[in-house]
């Protein structure tokens, strides 16, 4: 499990560290740095996996930019030489500490970022490290300065014991579903398993997860009836070829689509494809499918979790999402602007954590965990929900308007 994340000199993040749980909800004003935090983890993922270049960052859903845009550039500080990222991870072997400094000259940008330094420790024992001179298990070797030493040595000696840490971080991706891609009328630029980063493979995931053969109908490990309570206009759902009665030939479509039966419409004229279905229903399927599917990354992020969902629907989906992440032993980071998402969080469960994100007077992004203390408990007894407290400004993470 992650015990701490460190981020320095990345975009609006001058120096931040925090302790994530299994479900991590980030709230804050627009421009406060929530997405930057997700992207910093994406850069760390690329650095651990093999190399940091446009291809590796695109694969993880990180917005591409120049070194000048990635490195912090505050008015009263010098431009940093490197971006520094780190992770502490505890497992049965002890506590791992991985730290990497990445450099790409602003004046002469290179296709890939250079590993200025890289180090892995287990408790107080150094497993490997490099700066200008490289050491790997006390053997001097020459290694490509644009490639990860962690990846290079993952099967060697003590490094092989860090396999869970390596796999969890190397698979990380930021998912940003959009309505046009979920409807199937816009291609997904990333066909990342299982859904595509923007939802282009939603019908395939639904097809994988629907179990309709017996009376015990399910969507993943949920009863189908439980899912239908969330999208209550749907009587039945399947995956198949669209017919001419369901979709105009002028509308682009994949070979197989989700077929919704609207329970309020006449039989024979009540089948809809994602092109005509409620967009909120598509986001529900995306979010829960990502949490449950076997091919989903062990760790991922969803930017703008609550898109197109009614507030009460967002609250219920947030609760089910947390349940599924914990049940499937994954780690998720989500951003939201919908206060009702907070009411779906059981913050008495230490695996579910809420963080406010804002910027100080110097413009530096700050992150603060909201915990249930005596004051919040008392306000809860007086009828104040987390959503209400956030809107009132009692939790932080709101613009000063």
N, C-alpha and C positions, 0 to 999 in steps of 0.2 A: 504494500500500500504506500501511497505518497505521504510523506510526512512534511515536506516543504518544497515550494517552488521559488526560485530566485530569478528575477529579471532586472537587468540594468541597461540603460541607454538605448532602449528600443522605442521608437516613436515618442509618444507622450509619457512613457514610463522611464523615469530617471533612475529610480531604485525602489523596487517593490519585492516583498516576500510574503507569502501566505501559505496556510496549511489547508489544502483541499480535502474534501470527503469523497464519497462516491457520486453524489449528485451535488453540483455546485451551481447555484443560481446567482447571476450577476445582475444587479440593478443599478441604474444611474442615469444621469442626464445624457442627452445626445452629445457626442463628442467628448465624453468623460474618459474614454479609454477602454471600454468593455471589449470591443472587437479587437483592439490592440493586444489585450491580454490573451485572447484566443489565438491570435496570429503569432504572438511570441512563443506560445507552446508549439505552434506549427513549425516555427524555425528550429526550436529545440528538437522536435521530432526528426526533421530533416538532418540536423547535425548528428544525431545519434545514429540514424539509419545508414547514411553513406556520405552525402555531400549536400551543400546548400547552394542550389542554383534555381533558375526559373522553373525548370521542369519539376524538381522536387517540391518546390513551394506550391506550384499549381496543383500538383497531385494531392496536396493537403488542404487546398482551399484557401491559401493565403493570397491576398491581393498583391500583385506584382508591383514593384517600385524600384527606384534607383537606390544605391547606398545612402545618398543624401536624405532620402525620405524614410529609410529604415532607422537610421541613427538619430538619436535625440538631438535637437538643435534649439536649445533654449537661449533666450536673449543674453542672460548674464553668465553663461558657462561656455567653455570651449567645446568644440566639436569632439566627441569621444573618438578614440582610435578604434575601439572594438565595441561590439555588443556582447554582453556577458549573460549567460543563461546557466541555470543549475537546477538540480533535482536531488532531493533526499528521498530514499525509498527503503522501507523496512520489510524484511521477509525472514524466513527461517534461518538465513545465513547471517543476519545482522543488519546494520544500516549502511546502505550504499550511498555514496555522495559523488555525483557526477557534475563536473563544471567545465564549461567550454567558453572560450573567447573567440569571436569571429570577426574578421577584418576584411573589408573591401574598400580600397581607396576611393574617396569621393571624386578626386580629380581624374583618375584613370580607372574607371570601374572595370572589373574583370567578369567573365561569364559565371564564375563561381566564387564563393567566399572562402578566404584562407582561414585555416585553423591556427590562430595565433597561439593558443594554448589549449590543452585538453587533459583532463585528469579524472581518474576513477579511484575512489578509496572504498574500502570495506572496513567499517569501524575506524580504527586508527592505522590501518595497514594500507599503504599505497599499492594498488593493483597495476596501474600503468599511468604514465604521464608524459607529456611532451610540451615543449615550448619551441625554442629554436633548435635545441638538441633533443632527439627523441630517445626515450627509454621504454623498452617493452620487456618486462620480466628480466631486467638487468642485462639485456642483450641490445647492443647498439645496432639499429637498423635504419635504413632510409625509407621513408614512406611519403607518399604524395601529400603535399601540404593542403590539398583541396579535398582530401578524403578522410573520413572518420576513422580514428584509431580504434574506437569502440567496435565499429562494424568489422574492421580488419582483424581484430583479435578476439571476437566474441566466442569462438570455439576453443580458445587456448587457455590452459591453466585455470586460475580462479575466475576468469572472466565468464566462463561458461555457466557459472552459478548465477550470473546476472541475467540469464536468458529471459525471465519473466519481465524484468524491468525493460530490457531491450525491446522485446516484442510488443509490450504495452505502448511504449512511446513511439516506436517506429511506425505503427499502424495508424496513428492519430490522424483525424481529418476534421475539417470544419464544414458542416453541412448548412447550406443556405437555400432551402427549397423556394421555388417561385411558382406562381399559379400557372403560367403558360407552359412551363415544363411539366408540371404535374398533370395538366390536361392533355399533354401529348402533342401540342401544336408547335412547340419550340424544342429543338434538340438540346440535350444536356451536354455541355462541353467536356464534362468529366464523367466517364462511365465507371467510376470507382464503385466497387462492390460495397453493399448489395444494391444500393438505391440510385447511384449516381449522386454527386454532391448537390444537385438541384432537383432531384426527384424524377429523373428521366426513366428509371426502371421500376416505378411504383407498381405497375401491373404484374411484373415478374415476382416482386416480393409478396404481393397479395396472393398470387397463385401458389407460391411456396408455402404460405402460412395458413391458407384456408384448408380446413379438414371438414368435408361435407358428406363423407361416405356413411357415417353412422348417425344415430340419434344424438350422440354427444358431439355436436358441431362446435368447432373451435376456430379461433384465429390466433395462431401461435399457442400460447398456454392460457389464453383467455377463452371463456365461453363466448360463442358467437352472439348470444343474447346480450351479454354484457357490452359487447362492442356496439350492437344495434341500439342500445340505450343512449349511446353518445351521438349516433347519427340516426335519430329516431324517425326520419322520413323514409328510411330504407327498410323494406320488408325482407329482401333477400339480396345476396351478392355473390357473384361468380366471376370467372375470367374466361373470355372466349373471343371469337372474331366479331367485330362490329358488323351489323347488317345495314343495308341501305335505308331501312326504316329508322335506324338509330342515329345514323351519322351521315351528313351530306358528303357526297364524293369530293366536294371542293375542300373539305377539311382534312388536313394531313393527319395520319394516324399510324400507329404501329399495328403489326399483324394481330396481336391480341391486346384487348383492353379490359378494364374492369367493367362489369355489367351490373348496374344497380337497378333494382326493381323498386319503384316508388309505390308505397303502400296506399297512397291516396288516389292514385290514378287507375283507370280502367285496365283490366287485364288485356294483354296484347298490345297496349299502347303505353305501357308504363316502364319500359326499359330505357335507361339512360347510360351514356358513356361518361367518362370524366370531363369531356368537353362541355356537357350540359349540367353536370352534377354540381351540388353545393361545394364551393372551394374549401369551406371549413372542413367538410368531410374528408377531402383529400389530404389536408394537413394532419388530421387525426390519424389517418392510416399511415402517413409518412412517419410521424413521431413515434407511434407505438410499434410500427414495423421495424424501425431503426433500433429501438430499445430491445426488441425480442429476437431479431433474426440472427441465426447462427453465424452468418458471415459478416456481421457488423464488427467494426473495430472494437478492441477491448477498451479503448478510450477514444472519445470523440466529443465534438462540440456542435451545438445548434445555435446559430445566430438568429435572433428574433424568433424565439420558440413559439410565441402566441399568435403568429400571423393568421388572420382571417377567422379567428375563433371568437365566438360570443364569450363574454367574461365568465359566465358560469360554466360553460363548456371548457374553457381554458383551465379553470380551477380543478375540475374533475380529471382532465387529461394530465395535468401536472401531478396529481396524486397517483394516478395509475402509472405514469412514466417513472416516478420515483420507485414505486413498487417493483416494476419490471427491471429497472437498472440494478437494484439490489438483488433481486432473484437471479438475474443472469450474470452477476458478479462483474459488472462493467463500471467504468468511470465516465461521467458526463459533465460537461460544462455548458450551461445555457445562458443566454441573455434574454431579457424580457422587458417590455414596457407596460405590460398589463398587470395592474395591482392584484387582480384576482388570482393570478398564478401563485402568489405568496400564500394565499389561504389554502392552497392544495399541498403545502409543505408541512411535514411533521418535524419541526425543528427540535423536538425533544429527542429525536433519533440523531445521534452524532454523525451518522453517515450522510445526512442531508444537511447542507450548509448554505446559508444565505450571506451574500457579500454586497455591500454598497461600494460603488466606484464613483469617485469624484476627482476633481483637480484642485490643488492648493493655489495659493496666491502667485506662485511661480509657474503655474501651469502643469506641475508634475502630477501624474495620475497616482491616486492613493486607493488602497483597497482595505475595507474593514469588515470583519465578520460580525453579523448580528446574532447574538446568542440570547436564549430565553433566561433573563435574570428576574429577580424579585419584582422589579419595577414593571417589566413587560407582563409578567404573570398577573399582577394586580390590575393592570389596564385591560388585560384579557377578561378578567372577572367582571370588569365594569362594562364589557360589551365591545371593546375596541379590538377589531381584527387587524391582522398584519397589513392587509390592503389599505385599511383606513389610516393606520399609523404612518404608512409610507406616503400616502397622498397628503397627510397633514404635515409631513416633514419631520416626523419624530424619529425616523430611522436613518435619515440622510439619503443621499443618492437622488436628490431632486433639484431642478434648476431654481435659482434664486429669482423668481419672477413676482 
